[in-house]
C-alpha cells in the first residue's frame, strides 16, 4: 500500500496490495479495499464496506456512510462494490437498511459521474453509466448496460431496465422498460427501442428489429398494456431479449413508463 502521510487509515481496515490512498483521505473501520484500487485526495470511506479490485475513487467522494433514512438507527448494514468501477467527484454511496436487506450493492465496470447519489438498498448491475447529478432514492434497481442521464431523479422501489437509455432531467416514479429510449419530455414517455445503444452493445440485428416491433406495439399502438403483451405473444418472436422485456413488464410492481 502507498498512503500519503496525511491520510488516516483505521488499524482494522483491510487494505490489499498496490492500493494508493491520497492526501487527507479517511479509511474507516470495517473497510475492505481490493488490489490496485486508487483512492484520491479527500475521500471518506466508512465501513462495513467491501470494495473490489481496480476501482478508482476521485476526490471528495463519500463512500459507505449511514443512509439518510429516518428509520435507520445504527443497525449493522453494509455497502458492497465490485471491480473496475469509476467513482467521480462528490459521489455519495450509502449503506443499506435492515428493512431493505441490509446491503447496498454495486456491480462491476460502472461509471458514476460527479455528484451521483446512490441511496440505501439500491442494486446496480454491471456496465452502467450514471451521468452528473443523477440520484437514486432507496431500493432502486438498475439493470446491466443502462444509461441514466444527468440530473435524473428516481423514486423509491423503481426499476431501470437493462440496456435502457434514460434522458437527462427525467423524473421517474414508475419502472423504465429494458432496451428502451425514454425521454424527459412531459409526460415522460418511451420513444422506441434504444437502437444506437443496442448496436453499440453488440446485439444482433434480428434482436434489435424484433425489439423495435415490440416497442411499436407497446408505445405507438392504441393497445393497452395487456392487449400489447398479447399481441407480442401472438407474434412468436424468437429473441430472448423480447421475452426479457415481456417478463419485466409482467413482474413490475409500480407499473411501467410507456
Helices and strands as residue ranges (DSSP letters): E 2-3, E 8-9, E 14-15, E 20-21, E 26-27, E 31-33, E 38-39, E 44-45, E 49-51, E 56-57, E 62-65, E 78-81, E 86-87, E 92-94, E 103-106, E 111-112, E 117-118, E 123-124, E 129-130, E 135-136, E 141-142, E 147-148, E 153-154, E 159-160, E 165-166, E 171-172, E 180-183, E 189-193, H 195-200, H 205-215, I 216-220, H 225-235, H 240-250
